[in-house]
């Protein structure tokens, strides 16, 4: 199994823990969009307790990648995600972003 496949499998496991059944093709596309950062310990994780980190998620992924600019919609999506992942200490960026894509109905960005 390649490192990429390992990351995707771990993200799918984490998604199951929060009650989400992943579409593997979409999960792989979201993972691929993150580039080599998915292999770096710090860069591969999201911290809901770090406002600067959440701002980066908003600016670099939600606005730039997904094209969502409605501030209320963005805050709601991030808040829902942080609630969904609250029991997971190390939130994988791939899994976190996958749920954002689904919540914001932006799957078409990855097709």
Biopython code that builds the backbone (N, CA, C, O; Angstrom):
import numpy as np
from Bio.PDB.StructureBuilder import StructureBuilder

atoms = [
    (1, "UNK", "N", (0.854, -1.183, 0.000)),
    (1, "UNK", "CA", (0.000, 0.000, 0.000)),
    (1, "UNK", "C", (0.893, 1.237, 0.000)),
    (1, "UNK", "O", (1.838, 1.330, 0.783)),
    (2, "UNK", "N", (0.588, 2.176, -0.876)),
    (2, "UNK", "CA", (1.384, 3.403, -0.955)),
    (2, "UNK", "C", (1.065, 4.313, 0.232)),
    (2, "UNK", "O", (0.063, 4.130, 0.924)),
    (3, "UNK", "N", (1.939, 5.297, 0.450)),
    (3, "UNK", "CA", (1.701, 6.263, 1.533)),
    (3, "UNK", "C", (0.385, 6.999, 1.308)),
    (3, "UNK", "O", (-0.369, 7.248, 2.248)),
    (4, "UNK", "N", (0.123, 7.342, 0.051)),
    (4, "UNK", "CA", (-1.118, 8.041, -0.290)),
    (4, "UNK", "C", (-2.324, 7.184, 0.102)),
    (4, "UNK", "O", (-3.264, 7.676, 0.727)),
    (5, "UNK", "N", (-2.293, 5.896, -0.269)),
    (5, "UNK", "CA", (-3.391, 4.991, 0.073)),
    (5, "UNK", "C", (-3.561, 4.862, 1.585)),
    (5, "UNK", "O", (-4.683, 4.743, 2.079)),
    (6, "UNK", "N", (-2.451, 4.888, 2.316)),
    (6, "UNK", "CA", (-2.511, 4.814, 3.774)),
    (6, "UNK", "C", (-3.216, 6.038, 4.352)),
    (6, "UNK", "O", (-4.046, 5.915, 5.254)),
    (7, "UNK", "N", (-2.883, 7.220, 3.830)),
    (7, "UNK", "CA", (-3.524, 8.456, 4.297)),
    (7, "UNK", "C", (-5.022, 8.418, 4.002)),
    (7, "UNK", "O", (-5.834, 8.772, 4.857)),
    (8, "UNK", "N", (-5.385, 7.991, 2.803)),
    (8, "UNK", "CA", (-6.803, 7.915, 2.424)),
    (8, "UNK", "C", (-7.536, 6.920, 3.323)),
    (8, "UNK", "O", (-8.655, 7.191, 3.758)),
    (9, "UNK", "N", (-6.923, 5.780, 3.604)),
    (9, "UNK", "CA", (-7.548, 4.772, 4.472)),
    (9, "UNK", "C", (-7.738, 5.311, 5.893)),
    (9, "UNK", "O", (-8.784, 5.095, 6.505)),
    (10, "UNK", "N", (-6.730, 6.011, 6.416)),
    (10, "UNK", "CA", (-6.840, 6.594, 7.761)),
    (10, "UNK", "C", (-7.936, 7.660, 7.804)),
    (10, "UNK", "O", (-8.688, 7.753, 8.773)),
    (11, "UNK", "N", (-8.013, 8.458, 6.743)),
    (11, "UNK", "CA", (-9.053, 9.492, 6.680)),
    (11, "UNK", "C", (-10.439, 8.844, 6.632)),
    (11, "UNK", "O", (-11.366, 9.326, 7.284)),
    (12, "UNK", "N", (-10.589, 7.769, 5.876)),
    (12, "UNK", "CA", (-11.873, 7.061, 5.791)),
    (12, "UNK", "C", (-12.257, 6.502, 7.162)),
    (12, "UNK", "O", (-13.426, 6.544, 7.548)),
    (13, "UNK", "N", (-11.266, 5.975, 7.901)),
    (13, "UNK", "CA", (-11.524, 5.473, 9.258)),
    (13, "UNK", "C", (-11.997, 6.602, 10.170)),
    (13, "UNK", "O", (-12.938, 6.433, 10.946)),
    (14, "UNK", "N", (-11.334, 7.755, 10.069)),
    (14, "UNK", "CA", (-11.699, 8.888, 10.915)),
    (14, "UNK", "C", (-13.109, 9.374, 10.561)),
    (14, "UNK", "O", (-13.880, 9.748, 11.444)),
    (15, "UNK", "N", (-13.433, 9.366, 9.293)),
    (15, "UNK", "CA", (-14.772, 9.771, 8.872)),
    (15, "UNK", "C", (-15.827, 8.821, 9.445)),
    (15, "UNK", "O", (-16.893, 9.265, 9.873)),
    (16, "UNK", "N", (-15.538, 7.531, 9.455)),
    (16, "UNK", "CA", (-16.474, 6.562, 10.035)),
    (16, "UNK", "C", (-16.732, 6.873, 11.503)),
    (16, "UNK", "O", (-17.855, 6.727, 11.986)),
    (17, "UNK", "N", (-15.684, 7.305, 12.216)),
    (17, "UNK", "CA", (-15.815, 7.616, 13.642)),
    (17, "UNK", "C", (-16.769, 8.778, 13.884)),
    (17, "UNK", "O", (-17.377, 8.871, 14.951)),
    (18, "UNK", "N", (-16.904, 9.673, 12.890)),
    (18, "UNK", "CA", (-17.819, 10.812, 13.045)),
    (18, "UNK", "C", (-19.131, 10.578, 12.293)),
    (18, "UNK", "O", (-19.928, 11.499, 12.112)),
    (19, "UNK", "N", (-19.342, 9.331, 11.859)),
    (19, "UNK", "CA", (-20.611, 8.964, 11.239)),
    (19, "UNK", "C", (-20.747, 9.315, 9.773)),
    (19, "UNK", "O", (-21.863, 9.463, 9.274)),
    (20, "UNK", "N", (-19.630, 9.452, 9.074)),
    (20, "UNK", "CA", (-19.668, 9.804, 7.648)),
    (20, "UNK", "C", (-19.125, 8.629, 6.837)),
    (20, "UNK", "O", (-18.023, 8.142, 7.091)),
    (21, "UNK", "N", (-19.904, 8.186, 5.867)),
    (21, "UNK", "CA", (-19.439, 7.159, 4.943)),
    (21, "UNK", "C", (-18.866, 7.886, 3.737)),
    (21, "UNK", "O", (-19.569, 8.630, 3.053)),
    (22, "UNK", "N", (-17.582, 7.662, 3.487)),
    (22, "UNK", "CA", (-16.887, 8.417, 2.441)),
    (22, "UNK", "C", (-17.097, 7.823, 1.053)),
    (22, "UNK", "O", (-17.125, 6.605, 0.876)),
    (23, "UNK", "N", (-17.242, 8.703, 0.088)),
    (23, "UNK", "CA", (-17.168, 8.351, -1.325)),
    (23, "UNK", "C", (-15.669, 8.310, -1.618)),
    (23, "UNK", "O", (-15.004, 9.345, -1.606)),
    (24, "UNK", "N", (-15.139, 7.116, -1.881)),
    (24, "UNK", "CA", (-13.694, 6.968, -1.993)),
    (24, "UNK", "C", (-13.098, 7.838, -3.095)),
    (24, "UNK", "O", (-12.020, 8.404, -2.914)),
    (25, "UNK", "N", (-13.774, 7.951, -4.222)),
    (25, "UNK", "CA", (-13.236, 8.770, -5.325)),
    (25, "UNK", "C", (-13.121, 10.230, -4.901)),
    (25, "UNK", "O", (-12.121, 10.886, -5.192)),
    (26, "UNK", "N", (-14.137, 10.738, -4.216)),
    (26, "UNK", "CA", (-14.103, 12.127, -3.753)),
    (26, "UNK", "C", (-13.045, 12.293, -2.665)),
    (26, "UNK", "O", (-12.313, 13.283, -2.661)),
    (27, "UNK", "N", (-12.959, 11.342, -1.750)),
    (27, "UNK", "CA", (-11.959, 11.412, -0.681)),
    (27, "UNK", "C", (-10.545, 11.432, -1.271)),
    (27, "UNK", "O", (-9.694, 12.197, -0.816)),
    (28, "UNK", "N", (-10.297, 10.606, -2.268)),
    (28, "UNK", "CA", (-8.984, 10.568, -2.924)),
    (28, "UNK", "C", (-8.702, 11.904, -3.631)),
    (28, "UNK", "O", (-7.574, 12.396, -3.606)),
    (29, "UNK", "N", (-9.721, 12.482, -4.254)),
    (29, "UNK", "CA", (-9.545, 13.767, -4.945)),
    (29, "UNK", "C", (-9.235, 14.882, -3.955)),
    (29, "UNK", "O", (-8.378, 15.725, -4.216)),
    (30, "UNK", "N", (-9.928, 14.889, -2.822)),
    (30, "UNK", "CA", (-9.664, 15.899, -1.783)),
    (30, "UNK", "C", (-8.247, 15.721, -1.251)),
    (30, "UNK", "O", (-7.529, 16.703, -1.063)),
    (31, "UNK", "N", (-7.840, 14.484, -1.008)),
    (31, "UNK", "CA", (-6.483, 14.211, -0.513)),
    (31, "UNK", "C", (-5.447, 14.667, -1.529)),
    (31, "UNK", "O", (-4.454, 15.297, -1.166)),
    (32, "UNK", "N", (-5.671, 14.355, -2.786)),
    (32, "UNK", "CA", (-4.717, 14.730, -3.841)),
    (32, "UNK", "C", (-4.589, 16.249, -3.938)),
    (32, "UNK", "O", (-3.504, 16.765, -4.208)),
    (33, "UNK", "N", (-5.683, 16.961, -3.720)),
    (33, "UNK", "CA", (-5.660, 18.425, -3.825)),
    (33, "UNK", "C", (-4.790, 19.066, -2.742)),
    (33, "UNK", "O", (-4.392, 20.225, -2.867)),
    (34, "UNK", "N", (-4.499, 18.321, -1.691)),
    (34, "UNK", "CA", (-3.697, 18.860, -0.589)),
    (34, "UNK", "C", (-2.199, 18.740, -0.843)),
    (34, "UNK", "O", (-1.392, 19.311, -0.110)),
    (35, "UNK", "N", (-1.838, 18.010, -1.863)),
    (35, "UNK", "CA", (-0.424, 17.890, -2.217)),
    (35, "UNK", "C", (0.366, 17.166, -1.139)),
    (35, "UNK", "O", (-0.193, 16.398, -0.356)),
    (36, "UNK", "N", (1.673, 17.418, -1.103)),
    (36, "UNK", "CA", (2.537, 16.701, -0.169)),
    (36, "UNK", "C", (2.305, 17.041, 1.303)),
    (36, "UNK", "O", (2.851, 16.368, 2.177)),
    (37, "UNK", "N", (1.515, 18.059, 1.594)),
    (37, "UNK", "CA", (1.284, 18.435, 2.998)),
    (37, "UNK", "C", (0.577, 17.322, 3.773)),
    (37, "UNK", "O", (0.646, 17.297, 5.002)),
    (38, "UNK", "N", (-0.096, 16.405, 3.085)),
    (38, "UNK", "CA", (-0.800, 15.327, 3.790)),
    (38, "UNK", "C", (0.163, 14.359, 4.469)),
    (38, "UNK", "O", (-0.253, 13.558, 5.307)),
    (39, "UNK", "N", (1.439, 14.426, 4.116)),
    (39, "UNK", "CA", (2.434, 13.534, 4.709)),
    (39, "UNK", "C", (3.194, 14.187, 5.861)),
    (39, "UNK", "O", (3.964, 13.517, 6.550)),
    (40, "UNK", "N", (2.987, 15.478, 6.075)),
    (40, "UNK", "CA", (3.691, 16.204, 7.128)),
    (40, "UNK", "C", (2.840, 16.224, 8.397)),
    (40, "UNK", "O", (1.663, 16.581, 8.355)),
    (41, "UNK", "N", (3.432, 15.846, 9.507)),
    (41, "UNK", "CA", (2.701, 15.692, 10.764)),
    (41, "UNK", "C", (1.835, 16.913, 11.096)),
    (41, "UNK", "O", (0.625, 16.775, 11.279)),
    (42, "UNK", "N", (2.428, 18.085, 11.175)),
    (42, "UNK", "CA", (1.684, 19.276, 11.577)),
    (42, "UNK", "C", (0.718, 19.746, 10.489)),
    (42, "UNK", "O", (-0.429, 20.084, 10.784)),
    (43, "UNK", "N", (1.166, 19.769, 9.256)),
    (43, "UNK", "CA", (0.345, 20.279, 8.160)),
    (43, "UNK", "C", (-0.837, 19.366, 7.839)),
    (43, "UNK", "O", (-1.817, 19.809, 7.240)),
    (44, "UNK", "N", (-0.751, 18.107, 8.228)),
    (44, "UNK", "CA", (-1.814, 17.159, 7.897)),
    (44, "UNK", "C", (-2.971, 17.196, 8.893)),
    (44, "UNK", "O", (-3.960, 16.481, 8.728)),
    (45, "UNK", "N", (-2.848, 18.032, 9.928)),
    (45, "UNK", "CA", (-3.868, 18.104, 10.973)),
    (45, "UNK", "C", (-4.510, 19.481, 11.038)),
    (45, "UNK", "O", (-3.902, 20.483, 10.660)),
    (46, "UNK", "N", (-5.739, 19.518, 11.519)),
    (46, "UNK", "CA", (-6.472, 20.769, 11.712)),
    (46, "UNK", "C", (-6.763, 20.923, 13.202)),
    (46, "UNK", "O", (-7.185, 19.971, 13.857)),
    (47, "UNK", "N", (-6.538, 22.120, 13.733)),
    (47, "UNK", "CA", (-6.830, 22.399, 15.138)),
    (47, "UNK", "C", (-8.003, 23.375, 15.222)),
    (47, "UNK", "O", (-7.899, 24.529, 14.806)),
    (48, "UNK", "N", (-9.108, 22.898, 15.762)),
    (48, "UNK", "CA", (-10.278, 23.767, 15.914)),
    (48, "UNK", "C", (-10.080, 24.796, 17.026)),
    (48, "UNK", "O", (-10.823, 25.775, 17.103)),
    (49, "UNK", "N", (-9.094, 24.584, 17.880)),
    (49, "UNK", "CA", (-8.828, 25.521, 18.961)),
    (49, "UNK", "C", (-7.908, 26.661, 18.554)),
    (49, "UNK", "O", (-7.648, 27.559, 19.355)),
    (50, "UNK", "N", (-7.419, 26.640, 17.339)),
    (50, "UNK", "CA", (-6.476, 27.646, 16.847)),
    (50, "UNK", "C", (-7.180, 28.526, 15.806)),
    (50, "UNK", "O", (-7.396, 28.110, 14.668)),
    (51, "UNK", "N", (-7.530, 29.738, 16.215)),
    (51, "UNK", "CA", (-8.258, 30.634, 15.304)),
    (51, "UNK", "C", (-7.477, 30.956, 14.046)),
    (51, "UNK", "O", (-8.067, 31.112, 12.977)),
    (52, "UNK", "N", (-6.152, 31.058, 14.156)),
    (52, "UNK", "CA", (-5.334, 31.330, 12.970)),
    (52, "UNK", "C", (-5.421, 30.161, 11.995)),
    (52, "UNK", "O", (-5.464, 30.362, 10.781)),
    (53, "UNK", "N", (-5.446, 28.953, 12.519)),
    (53, "UNK", "CA", (-5.579, 27.761, 11.677)),
    (53, "UNK", "C", (-6.928, 27.742, 10.976)),
    (53, "UNK", "O", (-7.005, 27.447, 9.784)),
    (54, "UNK", "N", (-7.983, 28.052, 11.703)),
    (54, "UNK", "CA", (-9.319, 28.070, 11.099)),
    (54, "UNK", "C", (-9.431, 29.157, 10.038)),
    (54, "UNK", "O", (-10.139, 28.988, 9.045)),
    (55, "UNK", "N", (-8.740, 30.265, 10.242)),
    (55, "UNK", "CA", (-8.728, 31.333, 9.238)),
    (55, "UNK", "C", (-8.017, 30.840, 7.965)),
    (55, "UNK", "O", (-8.436, 31.162, 6.853)),
    (56, "UNK", "N", (-6.944, 30.059, 8.137)),
    (56, "UNK", "CA", (-6.242, 29.478, 6.979)),
    (56, "UNK", "C", (-7.152, 28.504, 6.234)),
    (56, "UNK", "O", (-7.173, 28.490, 5.003)),
    (57, "UNK", "N", (-7.903, 27.692, 6.977)),
    (57, "UNK", "CA", (-8.852, 26.762, 6.357)),
    (57, "UNK", "C", (-9.859, 27.565, 5.530)),
    (57, "UNK", "O", (-10.170, 27.217, 4.391)),
    (58, "UNK", "N", (-10.354, 28.637, 6.129)),
    (58, "UNK", "CA", (-11.326, 29.485, 5.436)),
    (58, "UNK", "C", (-10.730, 30.106, 4.181)),
    (58, "UNK", "O", (-11.290, 29.979, 3.091)),
    (59, "UNK", "N", (-9.593, 30.777, 4.336)),
    (59, "UNK", "CA", (-9.000, 31.516, 3.211)),
    (59, "UNK", "C", (-8.467, 30.600, 2.116)),
    (59, "UNK", "O", (-8.766, 30.793, 0.938)),
    (60, "UNK", "N", (-7.679, 29.606, 2.508)),
    (60, "UNK", "CA", (-6.966, 28.802, 1.521)),
    (60, "UNK", "C", (-7.772, 27.655, 0.940)),
    (60, "UNK", "O", (-7.513, 27.229, -0.186)),
    (61, "UNK", "N", (-8.732, 27.152, 1.677)),
    (61, "UNK", "CA", (-9.508, 26.033, 1.143)),
    (61, "UNK", "C", (-10.927, 26.452, 0.757)),
    (61, "UNK", "O", (-11.341, 26.278, -0.389)),
    (62, "UNK", "N", (-11.660, 26.998, 1.706)),
    (62, "UNK", "CA", (-13.067, 27.289, 1.441)),
    (62, "UNK", "C", (-13.222, 28.395, 0.396)),
    (62, "UNK", "O", (-14.010, 28.257, -0.540)),
    (63, "UNK", "N", (-12.478, 29.488, 0.551)),
    (63, "UNK", "CA", (-12.622, 30.609, -0.385)),
    (63, "UNK", "C", (-11.869, 30.341, -1.694)),
    (63, "UNK", "O", (-12.456, 30.392, -2.775)),
    (64, "UNK", "N", (-10.571, 30.056, -1.588)),
    (64, "UNK", "CA", (-9.760, 29.900, -2.805)),
    (64, "UNK", "C", (-10.074, 28.632, -3.579)),
    (64, "UNK", "O", (-10.220, 28.684, -4.800)),
    (65, "UNK", "N", (-10.182, 27.504, -2.908)),
    (65, "UNK", "CA", (-10.369, 26.228, -3.605)),
    (65, "UNK", "C", (-11.830, 25.964, -3.938)),
    (65, "UNK", "O", (-12.156, 25.581, -5.062)),
    (66, "UNK", "N", (-12.720, 26.171, -2.950)),
    (66, "UNK", "CA", (-14.125, 25.852, -3.164)),
    (66, "UNK", "C", (-14.926, 27.012, -3.739)),
    (66, "UNK", "O", (-16.003, 26.806, -4.299)),
    (67, "UNK", "N", (-14.409, 28.227, -3.603)),
    (67, "UNK", "CA", (-15.098, 29.383, -4.169)),
    (67, "UNK", "C", (-16.279, 29.881, -3.358)),
    (67, "UNK", "O", (-17.125, 30.601, -3.889)),
    (68, "UNK", "N", (-16.358, 29.521, -2.094)),
    (68, "UNK", "CA", (-17.449, 29.975, -1.223)),
    (68, "UNK", "C", (-17.010, 31.272, -0.557)),
    (68, "UNK", "O", (-15.934, 31.334, 0.039)),
    (69, "UNK", "N", (-17.841, 32.308, -0.657)),
    (69, "UNK", "CA", (-17.470, 33.605, -0.100)),
    (69, "UNK", "C", (-18.461, 34.120, 0.950)),
    (69, "UNK", "O", (-18.191, 35.129, 1.601)),
    (70, "UNK", "N", (-19.586, 33.455, 1.120)),
    (70, "UNK", "CA", (-20.589, 33.876, 2.091)),
    (70, "UNK", "C", (-20.072, 33.607, 3.504)),
    (70, "UNK", "O", (-19.928, 32.454, 3.913)),
    (71, "UNK", "N", (-19.793, 34.682, 4.245)),
    (71, "UNK", "CA", (-19.178, 34.567, 5.575)),
    (71, "UNK", "C", (-20.023, 33.734, 6.538)),
    (71, "UNK", "O", (-19.479, 32.940, 7.306)),
    (72, "UNK", "N", (-21.334, 33.905, 6.506)),
    (72, "UNK", "CA", (-22.199, 33.146, 7.411)),
    (72, "UNK", "C", (-22.152, 31.656, 7.082)),
    (72, "UNK", "O", (-22.098, 30.817, 7.982)),
    (73, "UNK", "N", (-22.173, 31.338, 5.812)),
    (73, "UNK", "CA", (-22.115, 29.942, 5.368)),
    (73, "UNK", "C", (-20.777, 29.304, 5.774)),
    (73, "UNK", "O", (-20.734, 28.148, 6.193)),
    (74, "UNK", "N", (-19.701, 30.065, 5.645)),
    (74, "UNK", "CA", (-18.365, 29.575, 6.005)),
    (74, "UNK", "C", (-18.279, 29.316, 7.502)),
    (74, "UNK", "O", (-17.821, 28.253, 7.922)),
    (75, "UNK", "N", (-18.713, 30.275, 8.309)),
    (75, "UNK", "CA", (-18.661, 30.113, 9.775)),
    (75, "UNK", "C", (-19.500, 28.919, 10.223)),
    (75, "UNK", "O", (-19.086, 28.152, 11.092)),
    (76, "UNK", "N", (-20.672, 28.769, 9.630)),
    (76, "UNK", "CA", (-21.549, 27.657, 9.982)),
    (76, "UNK", "C", (-20.885, 26.324, 9.629)),
    (76, "UNK", "O", (-20.906, 25.390, 10.431)),
    (77, "UNK", "N", (-20.297, 26.231, 8.438)),
    (77, "UNK", "CA", (-19.659, 24.983, 8.001)),
    (77, "UNK", "C", (-18.476, 24.625, 8.903)),
    (77, "UNK", "O", (-18.328, 23.471, 9.303)),
    (78, "UNK", "N", (-17.641, 25.605, 9.221)),
    (78, "UNK", "CA", (-16.485, 25.343, 10.085)),
    (78, "UNK", "C", (-16.957, 24.956, 11.488)),
    (78, "UNK", "O", (-16.427, 24.018, 12.084)),
    (79, "UNK", "N", (-17.940, 25.667, 12.009)),
    (79, "UNK", "CA", (-18.479, 25.346, 13.334)),
    (79, "UNK", "C", (-19.078, 23.947, 13.392)),
    (79, "UNK", "O", (-18.856, 23.210, 14.353)),
    (80, "UNK", "N", (-19.837, 23.582, 12.361)),
    (80, "UNK", "CA", (-20.422, 22.245, 12.302)),
    (80, "UNK", "C", (-19.333, 21.177, 12.261)),
    (80, "UNK", "O", (-19.436, 20.143, 12.921)),
    (81, "UNK", "N", (-18.294, 21.441, 11.481)),
    (81, "UNK", "CA", (-17.191, 20.480, 11.371)),
    (81, "UNK", "C", (-16.474, 20.315, 12.704)),
    (81, "UNK", "O", (-16.196, 19.193, 13.127)),
    (82, "UNK", "N", (-16.176, 21.421, 13.362)),
    (82, "UNK", "CA", (-15.481, 21.334, 14.649)),
    (82, "UNK", "C", (-16.334, 20.566, 15.656)),
    (82, "UNK", "O", (-15.799, 19.800, 16.458)),
    (83, "UNK", "N", (-17.646, 20.758, 15.624)),
    (83, "UNK", "CA", (-18.540, 20.005, 16.508)),
    (83, "UNK", "C", (-18.525, 18.520, 16.163)),
    (83, "UNK", "O", (-18.461, 17.668, 17.049)),
    (84, "UNK", "N", (-18.583, 18.222, 14.883)),
    (84, "UNK", "CA", (-18.603, 16.836, 14.428)),
    (84, "UNK", "C", (-17.323, 16.095, 14.830)),
    (84, "UNK", "O", (-17.369, 14.919, 15.193)),
    (85, "UNK", "N", (-16.189, 16.786, 14.762)),
    (85, "UNK", "CA", (-14.893, 16.180, 15.047)),
    (85, "UNK", "C", (-14.426, 16.410, 16.499)),
    (85, "UNK", "O", (-13.271, 16.130, 16.820)),
    (86, "UNK", "N", (-15.305, 16.913, 17.370)),
    (86, "UNK", "CA", (-14.885, 17.325, 18.713)),
    (86, "UNK", "C", (-14.253, 16.211, 19.534)),
    (86, "UNK", "O", (-13.391, 16.484, 20.370)),
    (87, "UNK", "N", (-14.655, 14.977, 19.320)),
    (87, "UNK", "CA", (-14.112, 13.872, 20.102)),
    (87, "UNK", "C", (-12.822, 13.298, 19.517)),
    (87, "UNK", "O", (-12.240, 12.372, 20.082)),
    (88, "UNK", "N", (-12.381, 13.842, 18.397)),
    (88, "UNK", "CA", (-11.148, 13.366, 17.765)),
    (88, "UNK", "C", (-10.054, 14.386, 18.032)),
    (88, "UNK", "O", (-10.139, 15.542, 17.616)),
    (89, "UNK", "N", (-9.042, 13.940, 18.726)),
    (89, "UNK", "CA", (-7.954, 14.848, 19.129)),
    (89, "UNK", "C", (-7.149, 15.327, 17.927)),
    (89, "UNK", "O", (-6.891, 16.523, 17.791)),
    (90, "UNK", "N", (-6.750, 14.401, 17.053)),
    (90, "UNK", "CA", (-5.957, 14.776, 15.886)),
    (90, "UNK", "C", (-6.825, 14.670, 14.642)),
    (90, "UNK", "O", (-6.971, 13.603, 14.046)),
    (91, "UNK", "N", (-7.393, 15.801, 14.271)),
    (91, "UNK", "CA", (-8.305, 15.856, 13.132)),
    (91, "UNK", "C", (-7.495, 15.880, 11.832)),
    (91, "UNK", "O", (-6.741, 16.820, 11.578)),
    (92, "UNK", "N", (-7.656, 14.856, 11.031)),
    (92, "UNK", "CA", (-6.935, 14.804, 9.758)),
    (92, "UNK", "C", (-7.502, 15.852, 8.808)),
    (92, "UNK", "O", (-8.716, 15.947, 8.628)),
    (93, "UNK", "N", (-6.626, 16.625, 8.211)),
    (93, "UNK", "CA", (-7.044, 17.666, 7.284)),
    (93, "UNK", "C", (-7.864, 17.079, 6.133)),
    (93, "UNK", "O", (-8.859, 17.670, 5.714)),
    (94, "UNK", "N", (-7.451, 15.931, 5.629)),
    (94, "UNK", "CA", (-8.167, 15.307, 4.510)),
    (94, "UNK", "C", (-9.609, 15.002, 4.908)),
    (94, "UNK", "O", (-10.531, 15.296, 4.147)),
    (95, "UNK", "N", (-9.815, 14.421, 6.079)),
    (95, "UNK", "CA", (-11.164, 14.093, 6.540)),
    (95, "UNK", "C", (-11.967, 15.367, 6.818)),
    (95, "UNK", "O", (-13.135, 15.469, 6.442)),
    (96, "UNK", "N", (-11.336, 16.320, 7.470)),
    (96, "UNK", "CA", (-11.988, 17.594, 7.800)),
    (96, "UNK", "C", (-12.446, 18.308, 6.526)),
    (96, "UNK", "O", (-13.578, 18.784, 6.440)),
    (97, "UNK", "N", (-11.546, 18.372, 5.539)),
    (97, "UNK", "CA", (-11.875, 19.030, 4.276)),
    (97, "UNK", "C", (-12.948, 18.261, 3.505)),
    (97, "UNK", "O", (-13.793, 18.869, 2.848)),
    (98, "UNK", "N", (-12.920, 16.944, 3.581)),
    (98, "UNK", "CA", (-13.938, 16.134, 2.897)),
    (98, "UNK", "C", (-15.329, 16.524, 3.398)),
    (98, "UNK", "O", (-16.248, 16.725, 2.603)),
    (99, "UNK", "N", (-15.478, 16.628, 4.722)),
    (99, "UNK", "CA", (-16.786, 16.980, 5.281)),
    (99, "UNK", "C", (-17.169, 18.410, 4.885)),
    (99, "UNK", "O", (-18.342, 18.685, 4.632)),
    (100, "UNK", "N", (-16.196, 19.319, 4.828)),
    (100, "UNK", "CA", (-16.496, 20.679, 4.363)),
    (100, "UNK", "C", (-17.028, 20.654, 2.932)),
    (100, "UNK", "O", (-18.005, 21.334, 2.616)),
    (101, "UNK", "N", (-16.392, 19.879, 2.080)),
    (101, "UNK", "CA", (-16.820, 19.766, 0.679)),
    (101, "UNK", "C", (-18.258, 19.271, 0.612)),
    (101, "UNK", "O", (-19.075, 19.821, -0.127)),
    (102, "UNK", "N", (-18.567, 18.233, 1.380)),
    (102, "UNK", "CA", (-19.925, 17.687, 1.387)),
    (102, "UNK", "C", (-20.925, 18.701, 1.960)),
    (102, "UNK", "O", (-21.992, 18.914, 1.383)),
    (103, "UNK", "N", (-20.584, 19.318, 3.083)),
    (103, "UNK", "CA", (-21.495, 20.269, 3.725)),
    (103, "UNK", "C", (-21.790, 21.467, 2.833)),
    (103, "UNK", "O", (-22.917, 21.959, 2.786)),
    (104, "UNK", "N", (-20.770, 21.926, 2.130)),
    (104, "UNK", "CA", (-20.926, 23.106, 1.268)),
    (104, "UNK", "C", (-21.396, 22.736, -0.140)),
    (104, "UNK", "O", (-21.560, 23.604, -0.997)),
    (105, "UNK", "N", (-21.610, 21.434, -0.368)),
    (105, "UNK", "CA", (-22.101, 20.920, -1.650)),
    (105, "UNK", "C", (-21.199, 21.358, -2.822)),
    (105, "UNK", "O", (-21.675, 21.833, -3.853)),
    (106, "UNK", "N", (-19.907, 21.182, -2.627)),
    (106, "UNK", "CA", (-18.925, 21.590, -3.629)),
    (106, "UNK", "C", (-18.193, 20.384, -4.237)),
    (106, "UNK", "O", (-17.042, 20.506, -4.656)),
    (107, "UNK", "N", (-18.851, 19.235, -4.283)),
    (107, "UNK", "CA", (-18.239, 18.038, -4.857)),
    (107, "UNK", "C", (-17.798, 18.262, -6.304)),
    (107, "UNK", "O", (-16.816, 17.678, -6.762)),
    (108, "UNK", "N", (-18.531, 19.110, -7.010)),
    (108, "UNK", "CA", (-18.218, 19.355, -8.431)),
    (108, "UNK", "C", (-16.816, 19.925, -8.639)),
    (108, "UNK", "O", (-16.252, 19.783, -9.724)),
    (109, "UNK", "N", (-16.250, 20.561, -7.629)),
    (109, "UNK", "CA", (-14.899, 21.111, -7.733)),
    (109, "UNK", "C", (-13.889, 19.980, -7.964)),
    (109, "UNK", "O", (-12.840, 20.201, -8.571)),
    (110, "UNK", "N", (-14.198, 18.781, -7.487)),
    (110, "UNK", "CA", (-13.262, 17.666, -7.536)),
    (110, "UNK", "C", (-13.603, 16.617, -8.584)),
    (110, "UNK", "O", (-12.999, 15.544, -8.590)),
    (111, "UNK", "N", (-14.538, 16.893, -9.458)),
    (111, "UNK", "CA", (-14.940, 15.922, -10.493)),
    (111, "UNK", "C", (-14.199, 16.167, -11.781)),
    (111, "UNK", "O", (-14.407, 15.450, -12.760)),
]
sb = StructureBuilder()
sb.init_structure("model")
sb.init_model(0)
sb.init_chain("A")
sb.init_seg("    ")
for serial, (resi, resn, name, xyz) in enumerate(atoms, 1):
    if name == "N":
        sb.init_residue(resn, " ", resi, " ")
    sb.init_atom(name, np.array(xyz, "f"), 0.0, 1.0, " ", f" {name:<3s}", serial, name[0])
structure = sb.get_structure()
